[in-house]
Every structure is written in C-alpha cells, then in structure tokens.
Amino acid sequence: MAKLVSKTYGDALFEIARETDRMDAFCEEAQGVQAVLNKHEEISKLMLHPKIVKEEKIRIMENMFKGRVSDELVGLLCMIIDKGHFGELESVLAYFVGEVKEYKKIGTAYVTSAMELSDAQKEQLMKKLIQTTEYVEFEMHYDVDAALIGGMVIRIKDRVVDSSIRTKLYDLTRELSKIQLKVGECAP
C-alpha cells in the first residue's frame, strides 16, 4: 500500500514539475520539506496524532510551508494529509526526488571499500561508472568496512558489483567444498 501511495503522489508531482518546467525547483523544495520534517520529528508526531483533526493538521502544514514552497507542493502536502497518508509523506518525497534524478540521468552509487579511497581513486571510480552506465553524473556515498579485506562493493539501485576479497574467498571456499576426492581415484 505504501509503495502505491508514494508512486501515485510522487508521479503526480513529477508530472506537474515536468509540465511546468520546474523540475529543479520542485526537487529542491521537496528536499527542503524532507529536511524540515527530519530535523523536527515532533511535527510528524503531531501530524500522526489521532486526536488532532485533519483540518487542524492541514492548517498547520499550510502555516509551515505556504509562501516558502510552491503552491503545488503545499497542495500536495495538504491532499496527502486529507487522505490520511501523512505516514507515507517521506516515501512520496523520496520517490519524487528519485524520479527527478532518473529523469536527469543522475545516478546514486553506494561504495563500500576495505580502506578509505583517495581522491584520485574516487575520481577514477566515478569516471568508470559514468562510462559503463547510462548516467551522466553520480552522487557518490562512500563507506569503509575492513571486513571486506580488499576490493569494494558498489551498489547502484538494485545492482550490486562485489569485487571484495571476502566474497572471492567465500566463493572459493564454496567451490572447494564441492570437490570430493573419491577413494581409489588417486594413484600411488
């Protein structure tokens, strides 16, 4: 259900952004709303409180964002509250931002390496990713996990490229365990 809600509202906002040629502005605004809601968790608690009526929640949302973000986005926020889907608002905005990035061919890569990569290695990796994908730009997220021993794991959307030593050792161990020497096959 939540996935359907985020897709429905996210697609609607995306279409408005595309039709009005305000993709970047709407994306910035959506990220701003996300940041405000993440920074002030009490707003979400208030919006999800069952004893506060929808009209009051809508009035609070309008007071917070009217004049700060586009009327279209304020309208979407109010509609989401009116339909009782505030709990999915974060996923709606994340879906919309993801659609904008896909439209603009901006990929997001999560790279985990055994040790910190140098700036030159990061630059080389980004160039390689741009050459081997349909993206023209990447938002890179780096993490270090010494348990990988060496190499790296790269995740872009649902694709994972794992060139870590840990995985290679695991695969080798699995293959070796399949090999069984039969008694009598070995000549003295």
C-alpha positions as CSV (number, residue, x, y, z in Angstrom):
1,M,0.0,0.0,0.0
2,A,2.7,2.5,1.0
3,K,4.6,1.8,-2.3
4,L,1.4,2.5,-4.3
5,V,0.8,5.8,-2.3
6,S,4.4,7.0,-2.9
7,K,4.2,6.2,-6.6
8,T,0.8,7.7,-7.1
9,Y,1.5,11.0,-5.4
10,G,5.2,11.1,-6.5
11,D,4.2,10.6,-10.1
12,A,1.6,13.3,-9.9
13,L,4.1,15.8,-8.6
14,F,6.6,14.7,-11.2
15,E,4.2,15.3,-14.0
16,I,3.3,18.8,-12.7
17,A,7.0,19.6,-12.4
18,R,7.7,18.4,-16.0
19,E,4.6,20.1,-17.5
20,T,5.5,23.5,-15.8
21,D,9.3,23.0,-16.5
22,R,10.1,23.5,-12.8
23,M,11.8,20.1,-12.1
24,D,14.8,21.6,-10.3
25,A,12.7,24.0,-8.2
26,F,10.2,21.3,-7.1
27,C,13.1,18.9,-6.4
28,E,14.8,21.5,-4.2
29,E,11.5,22.2,-2.4
30,A,10.8,18.5,-1.8
31,Q,14.3,18.0,-0.3
32,G,13.7,21.1,1.8
33,V,10.4,19.7,3.2
34,Q,12.2,16.4,3.9
35,A,14.9,18.2,5.8
36,V,12.5,20.1,7.9
37,L,10.5,17.0,8.8
38,N,13.6,15.0,9.5
39,K,15.0,17.8,11.7
40,H,11.8,18.3,13.6
41,E,10.4,14.9,14.5
42,E,7.7,16.5,16.7
43,I,5.9,17.7,13.5
44,S,5.5,14.1,12.4
45,K,4.2,13.1,15.8
46,L,1.7,15.9,15.7
47,M,0.6,15.1,12.2
48,L,0.1,11.4,13.1
49,H,-1.7,12.1,16.4
50,P,-5.2,10.6,16.1
51,K,-6.9,13.2,18.3
52,I,-5.9,16.1,16.1
53,V,-8.5,16.6,13.3
54,K,-7.4,16.7,9.6
55,E,-8.5,20.3,9.2
56,E,-6.1,21.4,12.0
57,K,-3.3,19.3,10.5
58,I,-3.8,20.9,7.1
59,R,-3.8,24.4,8.7
60,I,-0.5,23.6,10.5
61,M,1.0,22.4,7.2
62,E,-0.2,25.5,5.3
63,N,1.2,27.8,8.1
64,M,4.6,26.0,7.9
65,F,5.1,25.9,4.2
66,K,2.8,28.4,2.4
67,G,5.0,31.1,0.9
68,R,8.1,29.1,1.4
69,V,7.5,26.4,-1.2
70,S,5.3,26.3,-4.3
71,D,1.5,26.3,-4.0
72,E,1.6,22.9,-5.9
73,L,3.7,21.3,-3.3
74,V,1.7,22.8,-0.4
75,G,-1.5,21.5,-2.2
76,L,0.1,18.0,-2.4
77,L,1.0,18.0,1.3
78,C,-2.5,19.0,2.2
79,M,-4.0,16.4,0.0
80,I,-1.8,13.7,1.5
81,I,-2.9,14.8,5.0
82,D,-6.6,14.9,3.9
83,K,-6.4,11.4,2.5
84,G,-4.8,10.1,5.7
85,H,-1.4,9.3,4.2
86,F,0.9,11.5,6.2
87,G,2.8,8.5,7.3
88,E,3.9,7.9,3.7
89,L,4.9,11.5,3.0
90,E,8.6,10.8,3.4
91,S,8.4,7.9,0.9
92,V,6.4,10.1,-1.5
93,L,9.0,12.9,-1.5
94,A,11.9,10.3,-1.7
95,Y,10.1,8.7,-4.7
96,F,9.7,12.1,-6.4
97,V,13.3,13.0,-5.9
98,G,14.4,9.7,-7.2
99,E,12.3,10.1,-10.3
100,V,13.8,13.6,-10.9
101,K,17.3,12.1,-10.6
102,E,16.5,9.3,-13.1
103,Y,15.0,11.8,-15.5
104,K,18.1,13.9,-15.3
105,K,20.3,10.8,-15.5
106,I,21.9,11.3,-12.1
107,G,22.8,8.0,-10.5
108,T,23.4,7.3,-6.9
109,A,26.2,4.9,-6.0
110,Y,27.0,3.4,-2.6
111,V,30.6,2.3,-2.5
112,T,32.0,0.2,0.4
113,S,35.7,-0.4,0.4
114,A,38.1,-2.1,2.7
115,M,40.0,1.1,3.3
116,E,39.5,4.8,2.6
117,L,39.7,5.7,-1.1
118,S,42.0,8.5,-2.2
119,D,40.5,11.5,-4.1
120,A,42.2,10.1,-7.3
121,Q,40.6,6.7,-6.7
122,K,37.2,8.3,-6.2
123,E,37.6,10.3,-9.4
124,Q,38.7,7.3,-11.4
125,L,35.8,5.2,-10.0
126,M,33.3,7.9,-10.9
127,K,34.6,8.2,-14.4
128,K,34.4,4.4,-14.8
129,L,30.8,4.4,-13.6
130,I,29.8,7.1,-16.0
131,Q,31.4,5.2,-18.9
132,T,29.7,1.9,-18.0
133,T,26.2,3.2,-17.2
134,E,23.5,5.4,-18.8
135,Y,24.1,8.1,-16.1
136,V,25.8,11.4,-16.9
137,E,26.5,12.2,-13.2
138,F,26.7,10.4,-9.9
139,E,26.0,11.2,-6.3
140,M,28.6,9.1,-4.5
141,H,28.3,7.7,-1.0
142,Y,31.4,6.1,0.5
143,D,31.8,3.8,3.4
144,V,34.7,1.8,4.8
145,D,34.3,-1.8,6.0
146,A,37.6,-3.5,6.9
147,A,35.9,-6.9,6.9
148,L,36.0,-6.8,3.1
149,I,39.8,-7.4,3.4
150,G,40.3,-5.8,0.0
151,G,38.4,-4.6,-3.1
152,M,35.0,-3.0,-2.9
153,V,31.2,-3.4,-3.2
154,I,29.3,-1.0,-5.4
155,R,25.5,-0.7,-5.3
156,I,23.5,1.3,-7.8
157,K,19.8,0.9,-7.4
158,D,19.2,-2.8,-7.3
159,R,22.5,-3.8,-9.0
160,V,25.5,-4.8,-6.9
161,V,29.0,-5.4,-8.0
162,D,31.0,-7.2,-5.4
163,S,34.8,-7.4,-6.1
164,S,35.7,-7.8,-2.4
165,I,38.3,-10.3,-1.3
166,R,35.9,-11.5,1.4
167,T,33.4,-12.6,-1.3
168,K,36.1,-14.1,-3.5
169,L,37.3,-16.2,-0.5
170,Y,33.8,-17.2,0.3
171,D,33.2,-18.3,-3.3
172,L,36.5,-20.2,-3.4
173,T,35.7,-22.0,-0.2
174,R,32.3,-23.0,-1.5
175,E,33.7,-24.3,-4.7
176,L,36.4,-26.3,-2.8
177,S,33.9,-27.8,-0.6
178,K,32.1,-29.2,-3.6
179,I,35.1,-31.1,-4.7
180,Q,35.2,-34.5,-3.2
181,L,38.0,-36.9,-3.7
182,K,36.8,-40.4,-4.3
183,V,38.6,-43.2,-2.7
184,G,40.6,-45.1,-5.2
185,E,40.9,-42.3,-7.8
186,C,44.3,-41.3,-6.5
187,A,47.1,-43.4,-7.9
188,P,50.0,-44.2,-5.6
